[in-house]
């Protein structure tokens, strides 16, 4: 397989075609923070380098993405960069990503490696995610069963077997402030 390419997003906004002092300095700064914000597609802000050119984390020799890695990736509808996590590798050089702030209709998107920047490594040995991961504190769209409509809510808890999801409605309008729902009735709105 071809070595994975990562886009390194430089805060300086300078374009570099080969490792240079400004590029190495920007990468060193990014490594110190372990996370940096995407520049939302500003012209000249992308740098494409192989992992070998910059080296990985001291404790990580892998050059490919893995489930649970935090990334910044280009969304196909508007061409801008957004943060999310890798769910699994779909095929060579293509990964399925769960966005931190997804569209309601598109919770998962397949993205080519050339449009992905690694922000932070996930847990080694993480199994592939079968669906968008949810955890307490996430902002969600949840199905209000009586009206069969999705409304804004906050995820309060997830059962150990991940079959029951308790949500607190943002605007309960006189009804119960919380509901217990099945996974299919809860969609990620904003990852906590």
C-alpha positions in Angstrom: 0.0 0.0 0.0 1.1 3.5 -0.7 2.2 5.4 2.4 -0.6 7.6 3.7 -0.4 11.3 3.1 -1.5 13.8 5.7 -2.4 17.4 5.1 -0.6 19.5 7.7 -2.6 22.7 8.3 -0.2 25.5 9.1 -1.3 28.4 11.3 1.1 30.7 9.4 -0.8 30.0 6.1 2.4 29.5 4.2 2.6 26.9 1.4 5.6 24.5 1.6 6.4 21.9 -0.9 9.3 20.3 1.0 10.3 20.2 4.7 11.8 23.6 5.5 12.5 25.5 8.7 9.1 27.2 8.9 7.3 24.0 8.1 9.3 22.0 10.8 8.6 24.8 13.3 4.8 24.8 12.6 4.7 21.0 12.9 6.7 21.2 16.2 4.2 23.7 17.5 1.3 21.6 16.4 2.8 18.5 18.1 3.2 20.5 21.4 -0.5 21.5 21.4 -1.5 18.0 20.2 -4.4 19.6 18.5 -4.9 22.6 16.3 -7.9 24.1 14.6 -8.5 23.8 10.9 -8.2 27.1 8.9 -11.5 26.5 7.1 -9.9 26.3 3.7 -7.9 29.6 3.5 -5.9 29.8 0.3 -2.3 28.7 0.7 -2.9 27.0 4.1 -2.4 23.4 3.0 0.8 21.4 3.1 0.9 17.8 2.0 3.8 15.7 3.4 4.2 12.0 4.1 4.3 10.9 7.7 7.9 9.8 7.2 9.0 13.3 6.3 7.9 14.7 9.7 8.0 11.5 11.7 5.1 10.3 13.8 4.6 10.7 17.5 7.5 9.3 19.5 5.3 6.4 20.7 3.6 5.7 17.4 5.2 4.2 14.3 2.1 3.8 12.2 1.7 5.8 9.0 -2.0 5.1 8.4 -5.1 6.4 10.1 -7.0 4.1 12.5 -10.5 4.1 14.2 -10.7 6.8 16.8 -8.1 9.2 15.3 -9.2 12.8 15.6 -8.9 14.5 12.2 -9.7 17.6 10.2 -11.1 16.7 6.8 -12.6 18.5 3.8 -16.4 18.2 3.5 -17.5 17.5 -0.1 -20.5 19.8 -0.1 -18.7 23.1 0.7 -15.0 22.2 0.4 -14.3 23.5 3.9 -12.4 21.7 6.7 -14.2 20.3 9.7 -13.2 18.1 12.7 -14.3 14.5 13.3 -13.1 11.0 14.1 -12.2 8.1 11.9 -14.7 5.3 12.1 -12.9 2.8 9.8 -11.0 2.4 6.5 -13.5 1.9 3.8 -11.1 1.0 1.0 -7.5 1.9 0.1 -6.9 5.6 0.9 -10.6 6.2 1.8 -11.9 6.5 5.3 -15.4 7.0 6.8 -15.5 10.0 9.2 -18.0 10.9 11.8 -18.2 14.7 11.9 -18.2 16.6 15.2 -21.0 18.9 13.9 -22.7 16.9 11.1 -25.6 17.7 8.9 -28.7 15.9 10.1 -28.9 14.1 6.8 -25.2 13.1 6.6 -23.8 11.8 9.9 -20.9 9.9 8.1 -18.9 10.8 5.0 -16.3 8.9 3.0 -13.2 11.0 2.6 -10.0 10.4 0.6 -6.7 10.5 2.6 -5.5 13.6 0.6 -8.3 15.6 2.2 -7.6 14.5 5.8 -5.2 16.0 8.4 -4.4 14.0 11.6 -5.0 16.1 14.7 -4.6 13.5 17.4 -4.1 9.8 17.6 -6.9 7.6 19.0 -6.5 4.7 21.3 -4.3 1.9 19.9 -6.3 -1.2 19.1 -9.6 0.6 18.8 -12.1 -1.6 17.0 -14.0 -0.3 13.9 -17.0 1.8 14.9 -20.3 0.3 13.5 -22.1 3.6 13.9 -21.5 7.2 14.9 -20.1 7.0 18.5 -22.2 8.9 21.1 -21.4 9.7 24.7 -22.9 11.6 27.6 -22.8 15.4 27.0 -23.1 15.2 23.2 -25.7 17.5 21.6 -28.1 15.4 19.6 -31.3 15.4 17.5 -33.6 12.9 19.2 -36.9 11.5 18.0 -39.9 12.7 20.0 -42.0 9.6 19.7 -45.4 11.1 20.2 -44.9 13.6 17.3 -42.5 11.5 15.2 -40.2 14.5 14.9 -36.6 15.1 15.7 -35.8 17.8 18.3 -32.7 19.2 19.9 -31.6 17.4 23.1 -28.5 16.6 25.2 -27.4 13.0 25.7 -27.5 12.3 29.4 -26.4 8.6 29.5 -25.8 5.6 27.4 -26.4 2.0 28.8 -23.4 -0.3 29.0 -24.8 -2.4 26.2 -25.4 0.8 24.1 -29.1 -0.1 23.6 -30.7 2.6 25.7 -30.0 6.3 25.3 -31.4 8.9 27.8 -31.8 12.4 26.4 -32.8 15.7 28.1 -34.9 17.8 25.7 -33.7 21.4 25.1 -37.3 22.6 25.1 -39.6 20.0 26.7 -42.7 22.3 26.3 -44.5 21.0 29.3 -43.8 17.3 28.7 -41.3 15.0 30.3 -37.8 16.6 30.5 -36.1 13.3 29.6 -36.7 10.3 27.4 -35.1 6.9 27.0 -34.6 6.1 23.3 -33.1 3.4 21.1 -29.9 4.2 19.1 -31.7 4.6 15.8 -33.7 7.5 17.4 -30.7 9.6 18.3 -28.4 11.5 15.8 -25.3 13.4 16.7 -25.7 17.2 16.4 -22.5 18.4 18.1 -19.8 16.2 19.7 -18.9 17.2 23.3 
